[in-house]
Amino acid sequence: MIEEEDYKTLRDSIDSFENFDNIAIARRLEEHKLLENRRLAAHLYKKNQRWDESIALSKQDKLYKDAIVTAATSGSTEVAEELMTYFVDIGNKECFVAMLYSCFDLVRPDAVEEVTWLHGLSDFCMPYKLQVQRTQIEKVRWCVCFFAVK
């Protein structure tokens, strides 16, 4: 399937079967000339929880949505904040905002505040800040109600 460049069937096989050397296939695909095959390599790395390799491939091919999904799937604050910083460094404000929403529970509000302050991104970050405040208020309200009942 790799030689035939049949990435659709290959993707279906990757998602349907698990009894193959995922990493060997990923390494073979990551150097392929066809973008969709390199994308499959990133998918395989993600599937095997190799977040850094998956995100690196996605960034290399400018498949930022895939990178954001991988960061969110990772459940790792470190991975999410590293990708958030990358988007700020390359000046991609739209992906920075997408990171804030996709990885809302992973990025630390103080880290977001620092990055936005240092790079003048307050306007892009304001909806995130408002949502963080709303979430905090709801948590405090829940605690007050919970302990008031007891």
C-alpha positions in Angstrom: 0.0 0.0 0.0 2.9 2.3 0.7 4.5 1.7 -2.7 1.1 2.0 -4.4 0.6 5.3 -2.5 -2.8 4.0 -1.4 -3.0 6.1 1.8 -6.7 5.6 2.4 -6.5 1.8 2.5 -3.3 2.1 4.6 -5.1 4.4 7.1 -8.0 1.9 7.3 -5.6 -0.9 8.0 -3.6 1.0 10.6 -6.8 1.9 12.4 -8.3 -1.7 12.1 -5.3 -3.8 12.9 -2.7 -3.7 15.7 -0.5 -6.7 15.0 2.3 -4.9 13.1 5.4 -2.9 13.9 3.8 0.6 14.2 7.1 2.4 14.7 8.9 0.7 11.8 6.0 1.7 9.5 6.0 5.2 10.9 9.7 5.6 10.3 9.3 4.4 6.7 6.3 6.7 6.1 7.8 9.9 7.6 10.4 10.2 4.8 7.8 9.5 2.0 7.3 12.1 -0.7 3.5 11.9 -0.4 2.1 14.3 2.3 -0.7 11.9 3.2 1.8 9.2 4.0 3.8 11.5 6.2 0.6 12.4 7.9 0.0 8.7 8.5 3.4 8.5 10.2 2.4 11.3 12.5 -0.9 9.4 13.2 1.0 6.2 14.0 3.3 8.1 16.4 0.2 9.6 18.1 -1.4 6.2 18.3 1.7 5.0 20.1 1.9 8.0 22.4 5.0 9.4 20.9 3.7 12.9 21.1 6.9 14.8 20.3 7.6 12.8 17.1 4.0 13.2 15.9 3.9 16.9 16.5 7.3 17.4 15.0 6.1 15.8 11.8 2.9 17.8 11.7 4.8 21.0 12.3 7.3 20.1 9.5 4.4 19.8 7.0 2.5 22.7 8.5 -0.4 20.4 9.5 -1.1 22.5 12.5 -4.6 21.1 13.1 -3.1 17.6 13.4 -0.5 19.0 15.8 -3.2 20.6 18.0 -5.3 17.5 18.1 -2.2 15.4 19.1 -1.4 17.9 21.9 -4.9 17.7 23.2 -4.9 13.9 23.0 -1.7 13.7 24.9 -3.2 15.1 28.0 0.2 16.6 28.8 0.5 20.2 30.0 4.2 20.2 28.9 3.3 19.1 25.3 0.4 21.5 25.0 2.4 24.5 26.3 5.4 23.7 24.2 3.2 23.7 21.1 1.4 26.9 22.2 4.8 28.6 22.6 5.8 27.4 19.1 2.8 29.0 17.5 3.6 32.3 19.3 7.2 32.1 18.2 6.3 31.6 14.5 3.6 34.4 14.8 0.6 32.1 14.0 -2.0 33.8 16.2 -4.9 31.8 14.9 -3.3 28.5 15.9 -2.4 30.0 19.3 -6.0 30.8 19.9 -7.0 27.3 18.6 -4.6 25.8 21.1 -6.2 27.7 24.0 -9.6 26.2 23.2 -8.5 22.7 22.2 -6.2 22.4 25.2 -8.1 24.5 27.6 -7.7 22.0 30.5 -4.0 21.4 29.8 -2.5 24.9 29.5 -1.9 26.7 32.7 -3.5 30.1 32.9 -0.4 31.7 34.3 1.7 30.4 31.4 -0.9 31.8 28.9 -0.8 35.1 30.7 3.0 35.3 30.5 3.1 34.5 26.8 0.3 36.9 25.9 1.9 39.7 28.0 5.4 39.2 26.5 4.1 39.1 22.9 1.2 41.5 23.0 -1.5 39.0 22.4 -4.0 40.2 24.9 -6.8 40.7 22.3 -6.4 37.2 21.1 -6.3 35.8 24.6 -9.3 37.7 26.1 -12.0 35.1 25.3 -9.8 32.4 27.0 -9.2 34.6 30.0 -12.9 35.2 30.4 -13.6 31.5 30.1 -11.0 30.8 32.8 -12.6 33.3 35.1 -16.1 31.8 34.5 -14.8 28.3 35.2 -13.2 29.5 38.5 -16.4 31.3 39.6 -18.4 28.2 38.9 -16.0 26.0 40.9 -16.1 28.4 43.8 -19.9 28.6 43.6 -20.1 24.8 43.6 -17.7 24.5 46.7 -19.7 27.1 48.6 -23.0 25.3 47.8 -21.5 21.9 48.6 -20.2 23.0 52.0 -23.2 25.1 52.9 -25.4 22.0 52.5 -23.3 20.1 55.0 
